[in-house]
Amino acid sequence: YYLEEQRVDFRALVRDLAKIFKRRIEMRQIGVRDAIQMKGWIGMCMRETCCSQFVETFQSISLNDITEQNLPLSPSKFTGPCGRLVCCMAFERENYIVKFLFPEPGTKLCYNKQEITLLEVDPIRELVVIEYGENGKKVELSIKDLLPQGFERAIEHCRSCGGCCRRGIYEEATEYEIVENLAE
């Protein structure tokens, strides 16, 4: 295996080596991620890189993964030793699926017959921050308190399909339908 950005013609070298060693010789060009996966490397978390430990196939990773996780848009902080966005963004994506069951922060909802404003969704801690009342009291609630019954099925569906219908639940529904669904 060899790592090179440009295509290199090794046919003459391979032919000469095959004559010397009387063996079939192959040279394969690999990408930067593949090289890191084969060699092993220490990531910015000071652990062995995910790709060298357990990631078998590379998923595409974009800046959207960073914004979904409410991280600062500074790609240099999320660049792995291969120069690409870190692989762990892809397998952390699953933890943020529940975020897509909620409308955008700032949306007014009805909870316990009271109008509330959704301020933040924290899928890792399984909490939402809401604001309610005339004085704007802020409270943390469990995600399960605010989602309709059976939301676990929707999450399982999103895990199986890769989240192709992201935000679709609330884009198609009117605000009235959202309030009614969450009030049940």
Secondary structure as GFF3:
##gff-version 3
##sequence-region A 1 184
A	DSSP	beta_strand	2	3	.	.	.	ID=ss1
A	DSSP	alpha_helix	11	21	.	.	.	ID=ss2
A	DSSP	beta_strand	29	30	.	.	.	ID=ss3
A	DSSP	alpha_helix	32	39	.	.	.	ID=ss4
A	DSSP	alpha_helix	50	53	.	.	.	ID=ss5
A	DSSP	alpha_helix	63	68	.	.	.	ID=ss6
A	DSSP	three_ten_helix	75	78	.	.	.	ID=ss7
A	DSSP	alpha_helix	88	92	.	.	.	ID=ss8
A	DSSP	three_ten_helix	93	101	.	.	.	ID=ss9
A	DSSP	beta_strand	108	111	.	.	.	ID=ss10
A	DSSP	beta_strand	114	122	.	.	.	ID=ss11
A	DSSP	beta_strand	127	132	.	.	.	ID=ss12
A	DSSP	beta_strand	137	142	.	.	.	ID=ss13
A	DSSP	alpha_helix	143	146	.	.	.	ID=ss14
A	DSSP	alpha_helix	151	161	.	.	.	ID=ss15
A	DSSP	alpha_helix	168	172	.	.	.	ID=ss16
A	DSSP	alpha_helix	175	183	.	.	.	ID=ss17
###
